[in-house]
Amino acid sequence: MISGALSGLALGGLYATIAVCLTLMAQLIRVVNFAQLALAMFGTYTAVTLADHGMPALLAVLLGVAVATAASGILGAVLAHWMPEADITHRSAVSIAALLLALSASFIAFGTKPKNFAPLVHGAAVDLGGTVVTWIAVVMCLLAVAVASAAHLVLRRTDAGVLLRALSERPSTAELLGVPARFLTVAVWLSTGVVAGVAVALVAPTQTNDQYSLTMLVVPSAAAALVGAFRSIWLSVTGGIGLGMLQGALAQSNQLSVLKFWIPFAVILVLLLWSQRNQVWDVAR
């Protein structure tokens, strides 16, 4: 079970990284971006296709990340232009439509068969008494911590962070005072697009690599973000890594392995019910 939990660190690092992106977007630009991993998946499949046609692997990955970033920026620009005053529900609904569009486009462009991903990071990093921790697990956990730390520093220590916080708390007032709302909104979409593109490119070779499976990793990532109530970056990181380790541990048991697919949904259900506890208790009283 310990070995399985450590093997889940790579996936946990991905959950944590994407959870940080989802938390930032929910707080700063009022959207739960369900298309985050779908766009990153499209970029990764672009990279694999380019590599299959003879392009050097590293250059192909860079171009794939650029495609994912550009797609994220375009979606952000559309929302900033056409839905600047929409609430989080309507903006998130558009991201679900973008998820379906990206998934459909990938089936048309790349076919429906999984592709073989060449790992960018591989090998064992450390052996803890017979339990191996791989380099990809270390890299993904470090990436999650680095993204969370960078987000915290930008929001708390820079002028851009002050403008973003003002935009998130009083969007209309901030725009009237001259805050470049559309520019900052698109910048957030581009930044999270880069992070998601890199994270998926790194972890895809270690996972089931068909388009649907990679896209649906947004569900456990959203569960991790919900651990932090889409507010706390560090609780989201903790939730993501913990969820990945729990799934890895369950995968080692023949009787419990099926539960790893249901754990994210259970976490979401429990946390949503818990978040509504005050309203329910008030009605009961």
ABEGO torsion letter per residue (X at the ends): XAAAAAAAAAAAAAAAAAAAAAAAAAAAAGBBBAAAAAAAAAAAAAAAAAAAAGBBAAAAAAAAAAAAAAAAAAAAAAAAAAAAABBAAAAAAAAAAAAAAAAAAAAAAAEABBBBBBBABBEBABBBGGBBBBAAAAAAAAAAAAAAAAAAAAAAABAAAAAAAAAAABAAAAAAAGBBAAAAAAAAAAAAAAAAAAAAAAAAAABBABAAAAAAAAAAAAAAAAAAGGABAAAAAAAAAAAAAAAAAAAABAAAAAAAAAAAAAAAAAAAAAAAAAAAAAAAX
